């Protein structure tokens, strides 16, 4: 297969070959950084995003998932919202049945539930937020959840 690939590259314009090979290497590198796909009740999902490479890979993968969640924490007086991990994610169907029950290890959680209406509950540090979610074929649903962290007191 490598020989066949090399023959194909030789037939290309000398200016195009490095661009195509470089794109293949870069595309493979981004994909290689994506955390492994897991499943819960038959629903595939990936989670993570701490570290630049993994974060970039998850952001690039969003378009391949029907549900994309992002988690952050904000502190009073802070201009930034650091990302949150260890978030419990629970998706319930129209009849109240648990369809997906997982823990997001990082700030990004991407899943592919079947199309339909769901109730989503996400819990971080004992505080739960919820949202109604509708999964539509061919359309990504993106939600960001932010929890408020109290200002630090004196040490």
N, C-alpha and C positions, 0 to 999 in steps of 0.2 A: 504494500500500500504506500509506503514511503517513496519507493522508486516511482510509482505512478504519479504521486503528488509532485515529486521533483520534476518529472517530465512536463507536467502541466505548468509548473512555475517557469520552466525554461522557455515555454512557448509564449508566455506573457511578455509584455514590454519590460525591458530592464528597469524602467522607472516605477512600474506598478508592482513588481514582485516584492520589494521590501515593504511596501505599504500593506499588501495583503498578508504577508507573513507576520508583520508587526501587529496587525489587527487581530490575527488569530491568537497570537501569544497574549496580547492584552486581554482579549475576551476570555481566554482560558484562565488567566490569573484572577480576574474579577469573579468568575464563576467558582473557582477553587476556594475562594474565601467565604462563600456562602455556607452558613452552618448546615448540618445535615437536616433533611426533611424528616419530621416526625409525624405520627398520626394519633388522633384521639377520636374514637368512635368512627373510624374510617375517613376522618377529615384531615387532609394533609396540612401541615403548618411548619413554619420556620420561625425561630426566635433568636434574638441576640442583638448585636450592634454596638458593643463596646469595642473601641479600637477603630481607627480610620478605615482600614481595609474592609473589615466586616461590615461596618456602617455603610460604606459606599456600595458594597455588594447587595446588601438588603434594600437600599434605596433603589438600585437598578432593577431589582427583582420585583418591586411593587406591582408593576403592570401585569405580572403573571399570576396575581392573586386577587380574589374577589373582595377580600377584607384586609385592610392595612391599618394597623393600630400603632400609635406612637405614644410613649409615656414620658412625662417630665415632672419635675418638682420645682416650685418657685418659692423664694424666700422674700419676705417684705424688704424693700429697699435694694434688692438685687436686680440688676439689669438682665441677668442671664437666667435661663431655666435649665439646670442640669438634667440630664436624662435619668430615668428611673428604671431599675430592673427588679426582678423578683416580684412581679405583678401577677396576681391570680386572675385568669381570664375564664369566664364562664358564659357560654352561649346557650340560651334556651329557646326551644321551638315554640310554635303557636299553642301547643297543648301544655306548655310548661315543662316539657321533658328536657333534660340536659343533653345537648347535642355535642358540645365541646367543653371540656374541663381541663385546663392546662395552666402551667406557670410560665410566664415570659421571663427568660433569663436576662434579657436586655431591654433596651428602649423600643425595639421594633418587634412586632408580632404580625406575621403574614399568614393568612389561612384561606382555604378554598371550601367554605361550606356550600351546600346546594343552594340554588336560588330559593328565596322565600323571605318571610318576616321572622325576626328573632328579637329577643330581649338580651342585651349584652350587659354583663356586670363585670367590672374590673376593680380589684381590691389591691391597695398598696398601703402598707404600714397600718393595717386595720381599718382603713377608710375606703368605703365602696362608692363607686360612681356607676351609674347605669344609663343606657341609651337604647332606644328602639333602633333596630337596624334592618334595612331591606337589602337583600342581595339580588341584584338584577344581572341576568346573563350579559356578558360582554362589557360590564361597567364595574369599575373598582370603587369600593366604598372606603374612604379614608377618614379616620377619626383620630383626634389627638386628645389625650386626657392629661390634665395637669393637676397635681395635688399641691396644696399650700403647706409649706414647712414653717413652723414658728421661728421667729427671730431668735438667734442664739442669745442666751443669757450670759452673765459673767461666769468665768471659769472658777 
